[in-house]
Amino acid sequence: MSRLKKSLNVGNIPAVIETKSLIDIKAKTGNVYESIAIASRRANQINISIREELHNKLEEFATHTDSLEEIHENKEQIEISKVYEKIPNPAILALYEFMDDKIYYRKNDTDLFR
């Protein structure tokens, strides 16, 4: 979890949705739809990294038995899951990164072939 918190700086971002000004979002790129597209791509990247990290941690606790009688609760596994449930939505994280200029993006130049 420490790698995730360091890379995403989750500690100071609230887990609840806050209203954002469309004017501020549009000001970053000049087009609100382009700004949202950039944030959504970053949200997908964040979601993938969170999911991979969670699956890697939970894989340590996986038992590969076919017996249903041997299923038991693992307190460490439950604690890991609770920590990941408290992480803000990837879209919220991506929008905060975008508004703080922490996302690198570039426009494809479509005029090259004219």
C-alpha positions as CSV (number, residue, x, y, z in Angstrom):
1,M,0.0,0.0,0.0
2,S,2.9,2.4,0.6
3,R,4.0,2.2,-3.0
4,L,0.4,3.2,-4.1
5,K,0.2,6.0,-1.6
6,K,3.5,7.4,-2.7
7,S,2.9,7.1,-6.4
8,L,-0.7,8.5,-6.3
9,N,-0.4,10.8,-3.2
10,V,-3.7,9.5,-2.0
11,G,-3.3,10.8,1.6
12,N,-4.6,14.4,0.9
13,I,-7.3,13.6,-1.6
14,P,-10.9,13.2,-0.1
15,A,-12.8,10.1,-1.0
16,V,-16.0,12.0,-1.7
17,I,-16.9,13.8,-4.9
18,E,-16.5,17.5,-4.9
19,T,-18.0,19.9,-7.4
20,K,-15.4,21.2,-9.9
21,S,-15.7,24.2,-12.1
22,L,-16.0,23.4,-15.8
23,I,-14.3,26.7,-16.5
24,D,-11.2,25.6,-14.6
25,I,-11.2,22.2,-16.2
26,K,-11.6,23.8,-19.7
27,A,-8.8,26.3,-19.0
28,K,-6.2,23.5,-18.9
29,T,-6.6,22.5,-22.5
30,G,-9.1,25.0,-24.0
31,N,-11.7,22.2,-24.5
32,V,-13.7,20.7,-21.7
33,Y,-14.1,17.4,-23.6
34,E,-10.4,17.1,-24.2
35,S,-9.7,17.7,-20.5
36,I,-12.2,15.0,-19.5
37,A,-10.7,12.6,-22.0
38,I,-7.2,13.1,-20.6
39,A,-8.5,12.6,-17.0
40,S,-10.4,9.5,-18.0
41,R,-7.4,7.9,-19.7
42,R,-5.4,8.6,-16.5
43,A,-8.2,7.1,-14.4
44,N,-8.0,3.9,-16.4
45,Q,-4.3,3.7,-15.8
46,I,-4.8,4.3,-12.1
47,N,-7.6,1.7,-11.9
48,I,-5.3,-0.9,-13.6
49,S,-2.4,-0.3,-11.2
50,I,-4.7,-0.4,-8.1
51,R,-6.3,-3.6,-9.4
52,E,-2.9,-5.3,-10.1
53,E,-1.5,-4.3,-6.8
54,L,-4.6,-5.6,-4.9
55,H,-4.5,-8.9,-6.8
56,N,-0.8,-9.4,-6.2
57,K,-1.3,-8.8,-2.4
58,L,-4.4,-11.1,-2.2
59,E,-2.6,-13.8,-4.3
60,E,-0.3,-14.4,-1.3
61,F,-3.4,-15.6,0.7
62,A,-4.9,-17.7,-2.1
63,T,-5.3,-21.4,-1.4
64,H,-5.7,-23.7,-4.4
65,T,-7.9,-26.4,-2.9
66,D,-11.1,-27.7,-4.3
67,S,-12.7,-28.4,-0.9
68,L,-15.4,-26.0,0.2
69,E,-15.1,-27.1,3.8
70,E,-11.6,-25.5,4.1
71,I,-12.7,-21.9,3.3
72,H,-11.8,-19.7,6.3
73,E,-11.5,-16.0,7.0
74,N,-8.1,-14.5,6.9
75,K,-7.9,-11.3,9.0
76,E,-4.9,-10.0,7.1
77,Q,-6.8,-10.4,3.8
78,I,-9.8,-8.6,5.2
79,E,-7.6,-5.7,6.4
80,I,-6.0,-5.3,3.0
81,S,-9.4,-5.3,1.3
82,K,-10.6,-2.6,3.8
83,V,-7.6,-0.4,3.0
84,Y,-8.2,-0.6,-0.7
85,E,-11.9,0.1,-0.2
86,K,-11.0,3.5,1.4
87,I,-8.9,4.6,-1.7
88,P,-10.8,7.3,-3.6
89,N,-12.3,6.5,-7.0
90,P,-9.7,6.5,-9.8
91,A,-11.6,9.2,-11.6
92,I,-11.3,11.5,-8.5
93,L,-7.6,10.8,-8.3
94,A,-7.1,11.5,-12.0
95,L,-9.0,14.7,-11.9
96,Y,-6.9,15.9,-9.0
97,E,-3.7,15.0,-10.8
98,F,-5.0,16.8,-13.9
99,M,-5.9,20.0,-12.1
100,D,-2.5,20.0,-10.2
101,D,-0.7,19.6,-13.6
102,K,0.8,16.2,-12.6
103,I,-0.3,14.6,-15.9
104,Y,1.8,14.8,-19.0
105,Y,-0.2,14.9,-22.2
106,R,0.3,16.0,-25.7
107,K,-1.8,16.6,-28.7
108,N,-1.4,14.6,-31.9
109,D,-0.6,17.0,-34.7
110,T,-3.2,16.2,-37.4
111,D,-1.9,18.8,-39.8
112,L,1.3,16.8,-40.6
113,F,-0.3,15.1,-43.6
114,R,-1.8,18.1,-45.4
